[in-house]
Amino acid sequence: MSEEIPAQIRAKCPYSACSAKTEAHAPGASDPKSDHITRFGEYFRSSDSKRITRYRCMKCRRTFSSARSSPCFGQKKRKLNPVIRLKYCSGMSERRIARTLRINRKTVTRKFLFLAKQAELSLSELRESLKQPGAQVKSIEFDEMETFEITKCKPLSIPMVVEKGTRRILGFRVASMPAKGPLAKISLKKYGKRDDDRPKAAMELLEELAPCVSTAALIMSDQNPNYPKWIKSHFPSCSHTAIKGRDSCVVGQGELKKVGFDPIFSFNHTAAMLRANINRLFRKTWCTTKDPERLKAHIALYVQYHNEVLILEPSR
């Protein structure tokens, strides 16, 4: 029966105190794969109506299932995970998701944080894959979006890097910034001096993506005076082109340009999609961000959906 057992199950026992692990790491140990894992029946998992195979380790005599290695292990409502991810990435709020699915808001919050963590791991795996020889990105677009937490007197910046052409999001950050324009004095008087973390966040993002980008890549951005030195410090051999800002086609929608040809279309279109699919980024919404970390988690969740579903769907 051992040949019917998957290799990842047959290779090791999941319990740390098992003697099989000690033997596998002992000096002179041959093949860590052995026949000490055997099938031990199955059980019905009610959370998604599937039958799950159980196994027994003949070394420690303990049993485990094939579901133990899954990140969803122990969840009673795992079938809601893809549904909640879709709704979070389709402009729905936490309260509306809970009302639609007839579940508690606390359940939605727990699922959201779990899915966001998995999305961050997926984005990390993408960056690791791009570090392989020949897999580096040839052209990227870099810019910032702006939103706020609780009030427009407390703005936030979202530096983001998008691959040109494919519109694949490679990375992002969330950083605090001081208010500008007429709100600057009001913000200073009401909330005090606000830290400007944009340079730190942008530098961290570019440093993280440096191994993923070809040394001869083309980098495009707008004419922000800070961008050339930020980009030059991490991409010294890359070509940087700064594009003059254009008027938006709709007042307040800076991501959608009035002109027929937009040189940094991949970034602007992707940013517009974020504003259309993440409810807390809507231009007119009462679903405002209360915690920048939750905004970061929400964007990470959308980035995974954007990269793995939206930009890969065939046009109809």
Secondary structure, 3 states (H helix, E strand, C coil): CHHHCCHHHHCCCCCCCCHHHHHHCCCCCCCCCCCCEEEEEEEEECCCCEEEEEEEECCCCCEEECCCCCCCCCCCCHHHHHHHHHHHCCCCCHHHHHHHHCCCHHHHHHHHHHHHHHHHHHHHHHHHHHCCCCCCEEEEEEEEEEEEECCCCCEEEEEEEEECCCCCEEEECCEECCCCCCHHHHHHHHHCCCCCCHHHHHHHHHHHHHHHEEEEEEEEEECCCCHHHHHHHHCCCCEEEEECCCCEEECCEEEEECCCCCCCHHHHHHHHHHHHHCHHHCCCCCCCECCHHHHHHHHHHHHHHHHHCHHHCCCC
